[in-house]
Amino acid sequence: MMTILHQLVLAARRRAAYNRTRSELRRLSPNTALDLGIYQDDVNRIARNAVYGR
């Protein structure tokens, strides 16, 4: 059973990973992003799916 503290640590780590992933995707050059099929409007969704699996 996970303690509340463990749940908070896990949530903080996931949020940090989400922010890092989103930041990296936003830093892609427009040409690279388009080559990968990533549009700026999709960055949040892609980062969320990568970290939280939703």
PyMOL Python script that loads the backbone (N, CA, C, O; Angstrom):
from pymol import cmd

cmd.read_pdbstr("""\
ATOM      1  N   MET A   1       0.840  -1.171   0.000  1.00  0.00           N
ATOM      2  CA  MET A   1       0.000   0.000   0.000  1.00  0.00           C
ATOM      3  C   MET A   1       0.896   1.249   0.000  1.00  0.00           C
ATOM      4  O   MET A   1       1.843   1.358   0.779  1.00  0.00           O
ATOM      5  N   MET A   2       0.571   2.167  -0.883  1.00  0.00           N
ATOM      6  CA  MET A   2       1.374   3.382  -0.997  1.00  0.00           C
ATOM      7  C   MET A   2       0.965   4.388   0.066  1.00  0.00           C
ATOM      8  O   MET A   2      -0.219   4.622   0.308  1.00  0.00           O
ATOM      9  N   THR A   3       1.952   4.962   0.679  1.00  0.00           N
ATOM     10  CA  THR A   3       1.656   6.011   1.655  1.00  0.00           C
ATOM     11  C   THR A   3       1.369   7.314   0.919  1.00  0.00           C
ATOM     12  O   THR A   3       1.661   7.458  -0.269  1.00  0.00           O
ATOM     13  N   ILE A   4       0.805   8.235   1.638  1.00  0.00           N
ATOM     14  CA  ILE A   4       0.503   9.541   1.043  1.00  0.00           C
ATOM     15  C   ILE A   4       1.785  10.216   0.586  1.00  0.00           C
ATOM     16  O   ILE A   4       1.824  10.833  -0.479  1.00  0.00           O
ATOM     17  N   LEU A   5       2.833  10.097   1.392  1.00  0.00           N
ATOM     18  CA  LEU A   5       4.109  10.710   1.027  1.00  0.00           C
ATOM     19  C   LEU A   5       4.646  10.109  -0.278  1.00  0.00           C
ATOM     20  O   LEU A   5       5.133  10.831  -1.148  1.00  0.00           O
ATOM     21  N   HIS A   6       4.552   8.800  -0.401  1.00  0.00           N
ATOM     22  CA  HIS A   6       5.017   8.135  -1.621  1.00  0.00           C
ATOM     23  C   HIS A   6       4.198   8.597  -2.830  1.00  0.00           C
ATOM     24  O   HIS A   6       4.751   8.811  -3.909  1.00  0.00           O
ATOM     25  N   GLN A   7       2.905   8.748  -2.654  1.00  0.00           N
ATOM     26  CA  GLN A   7       2.043   9.210  -3.739  1.00  0.00           C
ATOM     27  C   GLN A   7       2.405  10.635  -4.160  1.00  0.00           C
ATOM     28  O   GLN A   7       2.410  10.956  -5.348  1.00  0.00           O
ATOM     29  N   LEU A   8       2.708  11.486  -3.175  1.00  0.00           N
ATOM     30  CA  LEU A   8       3.092  12.865  -3.481  1.00  0.00           C
ATOM     31  C   LEU A   8       4.420  12.922  -4.227  1.00  0.00           C
ATOM     32  O   LEU A   8       4.573  13.697  -5.172  1.00  0.00           O
ATOM     33  N   VAL A   9       5.371  12.108  -3.806  1.00  0.00           N
ATOM     34  CA  VAL A   9       6.680  12.061  -4.479  1.00  0.00           C
ATOM     35  C   VAL A   9       6.503  11.575  -5.910  1.00  0.00           C
ATOM     36  O   VAL A   9       7.076  12.149  -6.836  1.00  0.00           O
ATOM     37  N   LEU A  10       5.723  10.532  -6.095  1.00  0.00           N
ATOM     38  CA  LEU A  10       5.472   9.999  -7.434  1.00  0.00           C
ATOM     39  C   LEU A  10       4.788  11.040  -8.324  1.00  0.00           C
ATOM     40  O   LEU A  10       5.156  11.197  -9.488  1.00  0.00           O
ATOM     41  N   ALA A  11       3.808  11.740  -7.788  1.00  0.00           N
ATOM     42  CA  ALA A  11       3.106  12.777  -8.555  1.00  0.00           C
ATOM     43  C   ALA A  11       4.059  13.908  -8.933  1.00  0.00           C
ATOM     44  O   ALA A  11       3.992  14.426 -10.048  1.00  0.00           O
ATOM     45  N   ALA A  12       4.938  14.292  -8.023  1.00  0.00           N
ATOM     46  CA  ALA A  12       5.903  15.358  -8.311  1.00  0.00           C
ATOM     47  C   ALA A  12       6.888  14.920  -9.388  1.00  0.00           C
ATOM     48  O   ALA A  12       7.241  15.712 -10.261  1.00  0.00           O
ATOM     49  N   ARG A  13       7.330  13.679  -9.336  1.00  0.00           N
ATOM     50  CA  ARG A  13       8.254  13.170 -10.360  1.00  0.00           C
ATOM     51  C   ARG A  13       7.587  13.110 -11.731  1.00  0.00           C
ATOM     52  O   ARG A  13       8.196  13.452 -12.744  1.00  0.00           O
ATOM     53  N   ARG A  14       6.340  12.675 -11.751  1.00  0.00           N
ATOM     54  CA  ARG A  14       5.612  12.618 -13.025  1.00  0.00           C
ATOM     55  C   ARG A  14       5.394  14.017 -13.592  1.00  0.00           C
ATOM     56  O   ARG A  14       5.531  14.233 -14.796  1.00  0.00           O
ATOM     57  N   ARG A  15       5.056  14.960 -12.728  1.00  0.00           N
ATOM     58  CA  ARG A  15       4.840  16.334 -13.191  1.00  0.00           C
ATOM     59  C   ARG A  15       6.133  16.920 -13.739  1.00  0.00           C
ATOM     60  O   ARG A  15       6.113  17.624 -14.749  1.00  0.00           O
ATOM     61  N   ALA A  16       7.251  16.641 -13.087  1.00  0.00           N
ATOM     62  CA  ALA A  16       8.548  17.119 -13.572  1.00  0.00           C
ATOM     63  C   ALA A  16       8.860  16.498 -14.930  1.00  0.00           C
ATOM     64  O   ALA A  16       9.361  17.182 -15.823  1.00  0.00           O
ATOM     65  N   ALA A  17       8.572  15.218 -15.092  1.00  0.00           N
ATOM     66  CA  ALA A  17       8.805  14.552 -16.376  1.00  0.00           C
ATOM     67  C   ALA A  17       7.910  15.148 -17.459  1.00  0.00           C
ATOM     68  O   ALA A  17       8.349  15.342 -18.593  1.00  0.00           O
ATOM     69  N   TYR A  18       6.659  15.436 -17.112  1.00  0.00           N
ATOM     70  CA  TYR A  18       5.733  16.062 -18.056  1.00  0.00           C
ATOM     71  C   TYR A  18       6.253  17.428 -18.491  1.00  0.00           C
ATOM     72  O   TYR A  18       6.275  17.734 -19.683  1.00  0.00           O
ATOM     73  N   ASN A  19       6.670  18.249 -17.531  1.00  0.00           N
ATOM     74  CA  ASN A  19       7.184  19.588 -17.855  1.00  0.00           C
ATOM     75  C   ASN A  19       8.443  19.504 -18.715  1.00  0.00           C
ATOM     76  O   ASN A  19       8.611  20.288 -19.649  1.00  0.00           O
ATOM     77  N   ARG A  20       9.321  18.562 -18.404  1.00  0.00           N
ATOM     78  CA  ARG A  20      10.553  18.387 -19.173  1.00  0.00           C
ATOM     79  C   ARG A  20      10.245  17.938 -20.610  1.00  0.00           C
ATOM     80  O   ARG A  20      10.821  18.459 -21.565  1.00  0.00           O
ATOM     81  N   THR A  21       9.341  16.979 -20.750  1.00  0.00           N
ATOM     82  CA  THR A  21       8.962  16.480 -22.077  1.00  0.00           C
ATOM     83  C   THR A  21       8.310  17.573 -22.902  1.00  0.00           C
ATOM     84  O   THR A  21       8.636  17.755 -24.076  1.00  0.00           O
ATOM     85  N   ARG A  22       7.389  18.300 -22.287  1.00  0.00           N
ATOM     86  CA  ARG A  22       6.713  19.391 -22.990  1.00  0.00           C
ATOM     87  C   ARG A  22       7.709  20.465 -23.431  1.00  0.00           C
ATOM     88  O   ARG A  22       7.621  20.982 -24.545  1.00  0.00           O
ATOM     89  N   SER A  23       8.638  20.789 -22.566  1.00  0.00           N
ATOM     90  CA  SER A  23       9.650  21.796 -22.888  1.00  0.00           C
ATOM     91  C   SER A  23      10.524  21.341 -24.059  1.00  0.00           C
ATOM     92  O   SER A  23      10.821  22.123 -24.961  1.00  0.00           O
ATOM     93  N   GLU A  24      10.928  20.077 -24.034  1.00  0.00           N
ATOM     94  CA  GLU A  24      11.766  19.558 -25.124  1.00  0.00           C
ATOM     95  C   GLU A  24      11.014  19.571 -26.452  1.00  0.00           C
ATOM     96  O   GLU A  24      11.587  19.903 -27.490  1.00  0.00           O
ATOM     97  N   LEU A  25       9.747  19.214 -26.420  1.00  0.00           N
ATOM     98  CA  LEU A  25       8.958  19.224 -27.653  1.00  0.00           C
ATOM     99  C   LEU A  25       8.778  20.643 -28.184  1.00  0.00           C
ATOM    100  O   LEU A  25       8.804  20.856 -29.396  1.00  0.00           O
ATOM    101  N   ARG A  26       8.597  21.602 -27.304  1.00  0.00           N
ATOM    102  CA  ARG A  26       8.431  22.995 -27.726  1.00  0.00           C
ATOM    103  C   ARG A  26       9.718  23.578 -28.300  1.00  0.00           C
ATOM    104  O   ARG A  26       9.672  24.507 -29.106  1.00  0.00           O
ATOM    105  N   ARG A  27      10.861  23.041 -27.889  1.00  0.00           N
ATOM    106  CA  ARG A  27      12.145  23.546 -28.386  1.00  0.00           C
ATOM    107  C   ARG A  27      12.515  22.996 -29.763  1.00  0.00           C
ATOM    108  O   ARG A  27      13.477  23.465 -30.373  1.00  0.00           O
ATOM    109  N   LEU A  28      11.775  22.019 -30.257  1.00  0.00           N
ATOM    110  CA  LEU A  28      12.059  21.500 -31.600  1.00  0.00           C
ATOM    111  C   LEU A  28      11.875  22.614 -32.624  1.00  0.00           C
ATOM    112  O   LEU A  28      10.976  23.447 -32.507  1.00  0.00           O
ATOM    113  N   SER A  29      12.735  22.608 -33.615  1.00  0.00           N
ATOM    114  CA  SER A  29      12.556  23.588 -34.682  1.00  0.00           C
ATOM    115  C   SER A  29      11.256  23.262 -35.419  1.00  0.00           C
ATOM    116  O   SER A  29      10.827  22.108 -35.433  1.00  0.00           O
ATOM    117  N   PRO A  30      10.636  24.250 -36.019  1.00  0.00           N
ATOM    118  CA  PRO A  30       9.379  23.991 -36.741  1.00  0.00           C
ATOM    119  C   PRO A  30       9.518  22.908 -37.804  1.00  0.00           C
ATOM    120  O   PRO A  30       8.622  22.079 -37.965  1.00  0.00           O
ATOM    121  N   ASN A  31      10.626  22.910 -38.527  1.00  0.00           N
ATOM    122  CA  ASN A  31      10.806  21.898 -39.571  1.00  0.00           C
ATOM    123  C   ASN A  31      10.942  20.496 -38.991  1.00  0.00           C
ATOM    124  O   ASN A  31      10.368  19.546 -39.522  1.00  0.00           O
ATOM    125  N   THR A  32      11.693  20.365 -37.915  1.00  0.00           N
ATOM    126  CA  THR A  32      11.858  19.055 -37.279  1.00  0.00           C
ATOM    127  C   THR A  32      10.532  18.563 -36.721  1.00  0.00           C
ATOM    128  O   THR A  32      10.177  17.395 -36.880  1.00  0.00           O
ATOM    129  N   ALA A  33       9.807  19.454 -36.069  1.00  0.00           N
ATOM    130  CA  ALA A  33       8.513  19.073 -35.508  1.00  0.00           C
ATOM    131  C   ALA A  33       7.561  18.604 -36.607  1.00  0.00           C
ATOM    132  O   ALA A  33       6.880  17.591 -36.449  1.00  0.00           O
ATOM    133  N   LEU A  34       7.514  19.330 -37.706  1.00  0.00           N
ATOM    134  CA  LEU A  34       6.629  18.927 -38.808  1.00  0.00           C
ATOM    135  C   LEU A  34       7.078  17.617 -39.431  1.00  0.00           C
ATOM    136  O   LEU A  34       6.241  16.807 -39.829  1.00  0.00           O
ATOM    137  N   ASP A  35       8.389  17.391 -39.523  1.00  0.00           N
ATOM    138  CA  ASP A  35       8.890  16.116 -40.037  1.00  0.00           C
ATOM    139  C   ASP A  35       8.424  14.951 -39.166  1.00  0.00           C
ATOM    140  O   ASP A  35       8.178  13.852 -39.664  1.00  0.00           O
ATOM    141  N   LEU A  36       8.306  15.202 -37.862  1.00  0.00           N
ATOM    142  CA  LEU A  36       7.859  14.174 -36.922  1.00  0.00           C
ATOM    143  C   LEU A  36       6.335  14.131 -36.785  1.00  0.00           C
ATOM    144  O   LEU A  36       5.796  13.278 -36.080  1.00  0.00           O
ATOM    145  N   GLY A  37       5.649  15.043 -37.453  1.00  0.00           N
ATOM    146  CA  GLY A  37       4.193  15.092 -37.383  1.00  0.00           C
ATOM    147  C   GLY A  37       3.683  15.706 -36.092  1.00  0.00           C
ATOM    148  O   GLY A  37       2.579  15.398 -35.643  1.00  0.00           O
ATOM    149  N   ILE A  38       4.496  16.582 -35.491  1.00  0.00           N
ATOM    150  CA  ILE A  38       4.124  17.222 -34.232  1.00  0.00           C
ATOM    151  C   ILE A  38       3.742  18.667 -34.513  1.00  0.00           C
ATOM    152  O   ILE A  38       4.533  19.432 -35.066  1.00  0.00           O
ATOM    153  N   TYR A  39       2.543  19.029 -34.134  1.00  0.00           N
ATOM    154  CA  TYR A  39       2.072  20.392 -34.277  1.00  0.00           C
ATOM    155  C   TYR A  39       2.053  21.031 -32.890  1.00  0.00           C
ATOM    156  O   TYR A  39       1.834  20.342 -31.894  1.00  0.00           O
ATOM    157  N   GLN A  40       2.280  22.337 -32.819  1.00  0.00           N
ATOM    158  CA  GLN A  40       2.364  23.021 -31.532  1.00  0.00           C
ATOM    159  C   GLN A  40       1.118  22.790 -30.676  1.00  0.00           C
ATOM    160  O   GLN A  40       1.217  22.705 -29.452  1.00  0.00           O
ATOM    161  N   ASP A  41      -0.026  22.690 -31.296  1.00  0.00           N
ATOM    162  CA  ASP A  41      -1.262  22.463 -30.537  1.00  0.00           C
ATOM    163  C   ASP A  41      -1.321  21.074 -29.912  1.00  0.00           C
ATOM    164  O   ASP A  41      -2.116  20.841 -29.002  1.00  0.00           O
ATOM    165  N   ASP A  42      -0.493  20.152 -30.385  1.00  0.00           N
ATOM    166  CA  ASP A  42      -0.497  18.777 -29.894  1.00  0.00           C
ATOM    167  C   ASP A  42       0.547  18.511 -28.815  1.00  0.00           C
ATOM    168  O   ASP A  42       0.563  17.424 -28.237  1.00  0.00           O
ATOM    169  N   VAL A  43       1.408  19.466 -28.534  1.00  0.00           N
ATOM    170  CA  VAL A  43       2.533  19.242 -27.625  1.00  0.00           C
ATOM    171  C   VAL A  43       2.061  18.811 -26.235  1.00  0.00           C
ATOM    172  O   VAL A  43       2.595  17.853 -25.677  1.00  0.00           O
ATOM    173  N   ASN A  44       1.087  19.492 -25.678  1.00  0.00           N
ATOM    174  CA  ASN A  44       0.611  19.136 -24.333  1.00  0.00           C
ATOM    175  C   ASN A  44       0.043  17.722 -24.298  1.00  0.00           C
ATOM    176  O   ASN A  44       0.308  16.969 -23.361  1.00  0.00           O
ATOM    177  N   ARG A  45      -0.727  17.364 -25.303  1.00  0.00           N
ATOM    178  CA  ARG A  45      -1.326  16.028 -25.362  1.00  0.00           C
ATOM    179  C   ARG A  45      -0.251  14.956 -25.495  1.00  0.00           C
ATOM    180  O   ARG A  45      -0.313  13.926 -24.823  1.00  0.00           O
ATOM    181  N   ILE A  46       0.726  15.192 -26.354  1.00  0.00           N
ATOM    182  CA  ILE A  46       1.797  14.220 -26.560  1.00  0.00           C
ATOM    183  C   ILE A  46       2.595  14.026 -25.275  1.00  0.00           C
ATOM    184  O   ILE A  46       2.908  12.895 -24.904  1.00  0.00           O
ATOM    185  N   ALA A  47       2.925  15.118 -24.596  1.00  0.00           N
ATOM    186  CA  ALA A  47       3.678  15.024 -23.339  1.00  0.00           C
ATOM    187  C   ALA A  47       2.856  14.293 -22.275  1.00  0.00           C
ATOM    188  O   ALA A  47       3.389  13.461 -21.540  1.00  0.00           O
ATOM    189  N   ARG A  48       1.569  14.601 -22.192  1.00  0.00           N
ATOM    190  CA  ARG A  48       0.705  13.938 -21.212  1.00  0.00           C
ATOM    191  C   ARG A  48       0.626  12.438 -21.480  1.00  0.00           C
ATOM    192  O   ARG A  48       0.719  11.632 -20.555  1.00  0.00           O
ATOM    193  N   ASN A  49       0.455  12.067 -22.747  1.00  0.00           N
ATOM    194  CA  ASN A  49       0.397  10.649 -23.094  1.00  0.00           C
ATOM    195  C   ASN A  49       1.708   9.932 -22.794  1.00  0.00           C
ATOM    196  O   ASN A  49       1.708   8.785 -22.347  1.00  0.00           O
ATOM    197  N   ALA A  50       2.827  10.613 -23.042  1.00  0.00           N
ATOM    198  CA  ALA A  50       4.137  10.001 -22.802  1.00  0.00           C
ATOM    199  C   ALA A  50       4.376   9.736 -21.318  1.00  0.00           C
ATOM    200  O   ALA A  50       4.962   8.717 -20.955  1.00  0.00           O
ATOM    201  N   VAL A  51       3.929  10.639 -20.470  1.00  0.00           N
ATOM    202  CA  VAL A  51       4.213  10.520 -19.036  1.00  0.00           C
ATOM    203  C   VAL A  51       3.112   9.764 -18.285  1.00  0.00           C
ATOM    204  O   VAL A  51       3.400   8.876 -17.483  1.00  0.00           O
ATOM    205  N   TYR A  52       1.873  10.117 -18.544  1.00  0.00           N
ATOM    206  CA  TYR A  52       0.769   9.543 -17.787  1.00  0.00           C
ATOM    207  C   TYR A  52       0.074   8.395 -18.501  1.00  0.00           C
ATOM    208  O   TYR A  52      -0.710   7.668 -17.892  1.00  0.00           O
ATOM    209  N   GLY A  53       0.354   8.227 -19.783  1.00  0.00           N
ATOM    210  CA  GLY A  53      -0.245   7.136 -20.536  1.00  0.00           C
ATOM    211  C   GLY A  53      -1.731   7.296 -20.797  1.00  0.00           C
ATOM    212  O   GLY A  53      -2.459   6.310 -20.905  1.00  0.00           O
ATOM    213  N   ARG A  54      -2.180   8.536 -20.897  1.00  0.00           N
ATOM    214  CA  ARG A  54      -3.608   8.787 -21.132  1.00  0.00           C
ATOM    215  C   ARG A  54      -3.784   9.451 -22.456  1.00  0.00           C
ATOM    216  O   ARG A  54      -4.911   9.752 -22.851  1.00  0.00           O
TER     217      ARG A  54
END
""", "prot")
cmd.dss("prot")
cmd.show_as("cartoon", "prot")
cmd.util.cbc("prot")
cmd.orient("prot")
